[in-house]
Amino acid sequence: MLDGVLSERGERKSDGTGGEFPCKPSRALLRSLQRTGRGGTGPVVSDSDPPAMHHELEPGAGSEYLDRLMRRASFAALWPLFAKGERPAKEMTESFSALEHLRPFLPAEGPCRVVHVGDGAHARTAALFALKTKSENVSIDPVLNVPLVEEWRDRYEIRRFTFEKARIQDAAERLNALPRMPTFVTFVHAHVSVDAALAALRWDAAFTLACCVPGKQLTRVHRIMDSGVDANVLSTGRTYQVLVNDDVRGGPSLSR
Ligand SMILES: C[S@@+](CC[C@H](N)C(=O)[O-])C[C@H]1O[C@@H](n2cnc3c(N)ncnc32)[C@H](O)[C@@H]1O
């Protein structure tokens, strides 16, 4: 496969080459964002912010995620991956939204796994979770830049971080065959049908952030534990859902 070419294209969400859907906000999504105004419950930019910040943010967006990320030592390791994005700040807040919303579900003790579907060429959400949680992380994307991600993993000695260059439908069987443990799934602007992907996977809870095809990126069938418009995500694609799997055999393995 032409890793470099595909990887670069995978990063450009607006050019329509990032997967199964072109990444343009639908009219319905734009209308809904306009109707809800800034939406969400997170803090928004206040008058005390430096004026320059206002120009960097989408209307109504808050900088809390970015501030929290940048205050931590792990930021230095994350930066090389996020710097490759067209809009690193925006990408960081999208991945951080997944962390923020799934963290309450991750068990305090014992192993757990997070599968990051449609994680892009640079496996950034998996990288963030590997640095910020104790979960095992698997990044799945058909345009994953394997040499680049391997180099990053080795350079920073990142543990609990694996990746596969594949479509989720092709990787699902291998993922389901991994040792059993509470399993979580992220879909950060993933260009997949969330319900179709979840149907193929063993999972306990999932986070999805919709961009251009909310009809497929938001569930129609699963129980929605939490949903809304995340004001701390610095892009127009800020509608999220947290889903729980009521069909887990033996009852949910989660505690909140
Ligand atoms: C808009 S990009 C989002 C990338 C990354 N999550 C981010 O926020 O930067 C959509 C991603 O979905 C991936 N994708 C498309 N079809 C897929 C599939 N069947 N399985 C897994 N990923 C897929 C694309 O390759 C692309 O990287």
The ligand as an SDF file (V2000), in Angstrom:
LIG
                    3D

 27 29  0  0  0  0  0  0  0  0999 V2000
  -12.0460   12.1400    9.4440 C   0  0  0  0  0  0  0  0  0  0  0  0
  -10.8880   10.8780    9.6650 S   0  0  0  0  0  0  0  0  0  0  0  0
  -10.6950   10.8720   11.4260 C   0  0  0  0  0  0  0  0  0  0  0  0
   -9.3390   10.4760   11.8230 C   0  0  0  0  0  0  0  0  0  0  0  0
   -9.0430   10.6200   13.3350 C   0  0  0  0  0  0  0  0  0  0  0  0
   -9.9850    9.9490   14.1680 N   0  0  0  0  0  0  0  0  0  0  0  0
   -8.9890   12.0780   13.6990 C   0  0  0  0  0  0  0  0  0  0  0  0
   -9.9160   12.5710   14.3500 O   0  0  0  0  0  0  0  0  0  0  0  0
   -8.0300   12.7320   13.3200 O   0  0  0  0  0  0  0  0  0  0  0  0
  -11.8850    9.4450    9.3830 C   0  0  0  0  0  0  0  0  0  0  0  0
  -11.0970    8.1510    9.4750 C   0  0  0  0  0  0  0  0  0  0  0  0
  -11.9790    7.0410    9.3500 O   0  0  0  0  0  0  0  0  0  0  0  0
  -11.2190    6.0060    8.7410 C   0  0  0  0  0  0  0  0  0  0  0  0
  -12.0590    4.9190    8.2410 N   0  0  0  0  0  0  0  0  0  0  0  0
  -12.8400    4.9120    7.1290 C   0  0  0  0  0  0  0  0  0  0  0  0
  -13.4120    3.7030    6.9630 N   0  0  0  0  0  0  0  0  0  0  0  0
  -12.9900    2.9210    7.9830 C   0  0  0  0  0  0  0  0  0  0  0  0
  -13.2340    1.5670    8.3700 C   0  0  0  0  0  0  0  0  0  0  0  0
  -14.0240    0.7750    7.6600 N   0  0  0  0  0  0  0  0  0  0  0  0
  -12.6430    1.0950    9.4890 N   0  0  0  0  0  0  0  0  0  0  0  0
  -11.8220    1.9050   10.2250 C   0  0  0  0  0  0  0  0  0  0  0  0
  -11.5630    3.1910    9.9110 N   0  0  0  0  0  0  0  0  0  0  0  0
  -12.1320    3.6940    8.8160 C   0  0  0  0  0  0  0  0  0  0  0  0
  -10.4710    6.7570    7.6450 C   0  0  0  0  0  0  0  0  0  0  0  0
   -9.3880    6.0320    7.1360 O   0  0  0  0  0  0  0  0  0  0  0  0
  -10.0670    8.0250    8.3580 C   0  0  0  0  0  0  0  0  0  0  0  0
   -8.7750    7.9380    8.9240 O   0  0  0  0  0  0  0  0  0  0  0  0
  1  2  1  0
  2  3  1  0
  2 10  1  0
  3  4  1  0
  4  5  1  0
  5  6  1  0
  5  7  1  0
  7  8  2  0
  7  9  1  0
 10 11  1  0
 11 12  1  0
 11 26  1  0
 12 13  1  0
 13 14  1  0
 13 24  1  0
 14 15  1  0
 14 23  1  0
 15 16  2  0
 16 17  1  0
 17 18  1  0
 17 23  2  0
 18 19  1  0
 18 20  2  0
 20 21  1  0
 21 22  2  0
 22 23  1  0
 24 25  1  0
 24 26  1  0
 26 27  1  0
M  CHG  2   2   1   9  -1
M  END
$$$$
